[in-house]
């Protein structure tokens, strides 16, 4: 894969081999971390570029969950807009790991079409781990869906509230100030802690306001 990475788009005929290598548990990497970067199948696939997207899309329907999951991750890394709808469909995949990969990749692609489906994931009763990942993914969509994130600060699931407070504290927005201040009194101390990280910014912002 090292030589393939150096070939760039000329390595396109090796796409299927490299996609297989992504999920090969026996794949051996060089001992030197500097060499791993060039040797990694993911690096080689990304150097191939757009021509690797179509084969990866086809793998989203593969019977093997590992193949579906790694293909989903790769498409997210490529910011493949063509993968948005297929990734949305994977949010209902029987494999939790594949669903995780789909959520992560939708955040990386940043397409706003994912907002509604990701909000649906958050509302699932059996979405342990998925709801929080969905909040994170929503925070990366463009344009940034600030109002839905604010609404999530009052969600019934405390881990959703905590994650919403975390992402809003990481990248504060003046529209979220009142809701973040209210989160300082949340019954769950982890939500309070997450919201408190935005307090220096809020204090500075409000202090500078006329």
C-alpha positions as CSV (number, residue, x, y, z in Angstrom):
1,X,0.0,0.0,0.0
2,X,3.0,2.3,0.5
3,X,3.7,2.4,-3.2
4,X,0.0,2.7,-4.0
5,X,-0.3,5.8,-1.9
6,X,2.5,7.3,-3.9
7,X,0.8,6.5,-7.2
8,X,-2.2,8.6,-6.3
9,X,-5.1,8.3,-8.8
10,X,-3.0,5.9,-10.9
11,X,-3.6,3.3,-8.2
12,X,-7.4,3.3,-8.8
13,X,-7.4,-0.3,-10.2
14,X,-6.2,-1.4,-6.7
15,X,-9.3,0.2,-5.0
16,X,-11.0,-3.2,-4.1
17,X,-7.8,-4.6,-2.7
18,X,-7.3,-1.5,-0.5
19,X,-10.9,-1.5,0.7
20,X,-10.4,-5.2,1.7
21,X,-7.3,-4.2,3.6
22,X,-9.2,-1.6,5.6
23,X,-11.1,-4.4,7.4
24,X,-8.4,-7.1,7.4
25,X,-7.7,-7.8,11.1
26,X,-4.4,-9.5,10.0
27,X,-3.1,-6.5,8.1
28,X,0.4,-5.8,9.3
29,X,1.7,-2.3,9.6
30,X,5.4,-1.2,9.6
31,X,7.0,-0.8,13.0
32,X,8.0,2.8,12.2
33,X,5.1,5.2,12.6
34,X,6.5,7.4,9.9
35,X,6.2,4.5,7.5
36,X,2.7,3.6,8.6
37,X,1.3,6.8,7.2
38,X,2.4,5.9,3.7
39,X,1.6,2.2,4.2
40,X,-1.9,2.6,5.5
41,X,-4.6,1.5,3.0
42,X,-6.7,4.5,4.1
43,X,-3.9,6.8,3.0
44,X,-3.7,5.1,-0.3
45,X,-7.4,5.2,-0.9
46,X,-7.6,8.9,-0.1
47,X,-4.7,9.5,-2.5
48,X,-6.8,7.8,-5.2
49,X,-9.6,10.3,-4.5
50,X,-13.0,10.4,-6.1
51,X,-12.6,7.3,-8.2
52,X,-12.6,5.2,-5.0
53,X,-16.0,6.5,-3.9
54,X,-18.1,4.4,-6.2
55,X,-16.6,1.0,-5.1
56,X,-17.0,2.1,-1.5
57,X,-20.6,3.0,-2.0
58,X,-21.3,-0.4,-3.4
59,X,-19.8,-1.9,-0.2
60,X,-22.4,-0.2,1.9
61,X,-24.8,-3.1,0.8
62,X,-22.3,-5.8,1.5
63,X,-23.4,-8.7,3.7
64,X,-20.4,-8.3,6.0
65,X,-20.9,-5.6,8.7
66,X,-17.1,-4.9,8.8
67,X,-17.1,-4.2,5.1
68,X,-20.1,-1.9,5.4
69,X,-18.6,-0.1,8.4
70,X,-15.2,0.5,7.0
71,X,-16.7,1.7,3.7
72,X,-18.9,4.1,5.6
73,X,-15.9,5.4,7.5
74,X,-13.9,5.9,4.3
75,X,-16.7,7.8,2.6
76,X,-16.9,10.1,5.6
77,X,-13.2,10.7,5.4
78,X,-13.6,11.6,1.8
79,X,-16.4,14.0,2.5
80,X,-18.4,12.2,-0.2
81,X,-21.6,14.1,-0.8
82,X,-22.8,11.2,-2.9
83,X,-22.8,9.0,0.2
84,X,-25.2,11.1,2.2
85,X,-28.4,9.2,1.4
86,X,-26.8,5.8,1.6
87,X,-25.3,6.7,5.0
88,X,-28.7,7.9,6.2
89,X,-30.1,4.5,5.3
90,X,-27.3,2.9,7.3
91,X,-28.6,4.6,10.4
92,X,-31.1,1.6,10.5
93,X,-28.4,-1.0,9.9
94,X,-28.7,-4.1,12.1
95,X,-25.1,-3.7,13.2
96,X,-24.5,-1.1,15.9
97,X,-20.9,-0.6,14.8
98,X,-22.1,0.2,11.3
99,X,-24.6,2.6,12.7
100,X,-21.8,4.3,14.7
101,X,-19.8,4.6,11.5
102,X,-22.7,6.1,9.6
103,X,-23.3,8.7,12.2
104,X,-19.7,9.7,12.4
105,X,-19.4,9.9,8.6
106,X,-22.5,12.0,8.3
107,X,-20.9,14.5,10.6
108,X,-17.7,14.5,8.5
109,X,-19.6,15.0,5.3
110,X,-21.4,18.0,6.9
111,X,-24.4,17.9,4.6
112,X,-27.5,19.4,6.2
113,X,-29.7,16.7,4.8
114,X,-28.6,14.5,7.7
115,X,-30.1,16.8,10.3
116,X,-33.6,15.2,10.4
117,X,-32.4,11.6,10.4
118,X,-29.8,12.3,13.1
119,X,-32.5,13.9,15.3
120,X,-34.5,10.7,14.8
121,X,-31.6,8.7,16.1
122,X,-31.5,10.8,19.2
123,X,-35.1,10.0,20.0
124,X,-34.7,6.2,19.8
125,X,-35.2,4.5,23.2
126,X,-32.5,1.9,22.4
127,X,-29.9,4.3,21.0
128,X,-27.3,3.9,23.8
129,X,-24.2,5.6,22.5
130,X,-25.8,6.5,19.2
131,X,-27.7,9.5,20.5
132,X,-24.6,11.2,21.9
133,X,-22.7,10.5,18.6
134,X,-25.6,11.9,16.7
135,X,-25.5,15.2,18.7
136,X,-21.8,15.4,17.9
137,X,-22.4,14.8,14.2
138,X,-25.2,17.5,14.1
139,X,-22.7,20.0,15.5
140,X,-20.5,19.6,12.4
141,X,-23.3,20.1,9.8
142,X,-23.2,23.1,7.6
143,X,-24.8,25.6,8.1
144,X,-24.5,24.9,11.8
145,X,-27.9,24.0,13.1
146,X,-27.7,26.1,16.3
147,X,-31.4,26.1,17.2
148,X,-31.7,22.3,17.2
149,X,-28.6,22.1,19.4
150,X,-30.1,24.6,21.8
151,X,-33.3,22.6,22.0
152,X,-31.2,19.5,22.8
153,X,-30.1,21.2,26.0
154,X,-33.5,20.4,27.5
155,X,-33.8,16.9,26.1
156,X,-35.2,14.2,28.4
157,X,-31.9,12.1,28.0
158,X,-29.3,13.6,30.3
159,X,-26.4,12.3,28.2
160,X,-27.9,14.1,25.2
161,X,-28.1,17.3,27.3
162,X,-24.5,16.8,28.3
163,X,-23.3,16.3,24.8
164,X,-25.2,19.3,23.5
165,X,-23.7,21.5,26.3
166,X,-20.2,20.1,25.4
167,X,-20.4,21.0,21.7
168,X,-21.9,24.4,22.4
169,X,-19.2,25.2,25.0
170,X,-16.6,24.1,22.5
171,X,-17.8,26.5,19.9
172,X,-20.0,29.1,21.7
173,X,-22.8,31.0,20.0
174,X,-24.5,34.1,21.4
175,X,-27.9,32.6,20.6
176,X,-27.2,29.8,23.0
177,X,-26.2,32.0,26.0
178,X,-29.5,31.9,27.9
179,X,-29.9,28.1,27.4
180,X,-26.4,27.5,28.5
181,X,-26.8,29.5,31.6
182,X,-30.0,27.6,32.4
183,X,-27.9,24.4,32.0
184,X,-25.8,25.4,34.9
185,X,-28.7,24.5,37.1
186,X,-29.4,21.1,35.4
187,X,-30.2,18.3,37.8
188,X,-27.4,16.3,36.3
189,X,-23.9,17.5,37.4
190,X,-22.2,16.4,34.2
191,X,-24.5,18.7,32.2
192,X,-23.6,21.5,34.7
193,X,-19.9,20.8,34.2
194,X,-20.2,20.8,30.4
195,X,-22.1,24.1,30.3
196,X,-19.7,25.7,32.8
197,X,-16.9,25.4,30.2
198,X,-18.6,28.1,28.2
199,X,-18.9,30.5,31.2
200,X,-15.6,32.4,30.5
201,X,-16.7,33.1,27.0
202,X,-20.2,34.1,28.1
203,X,-18.9,36.4,30.8
204,X,-16.5,38.1,28.3
205,X,-19.2,38.3,25.7
206,X,-21.8,39.8,28.0
207,X,-19.3,42.1,29.6
208,X,-18.4,43.5,26.3
209,X,-22.0,44.0,25.3
210,X,-23.4,47.5,25.5
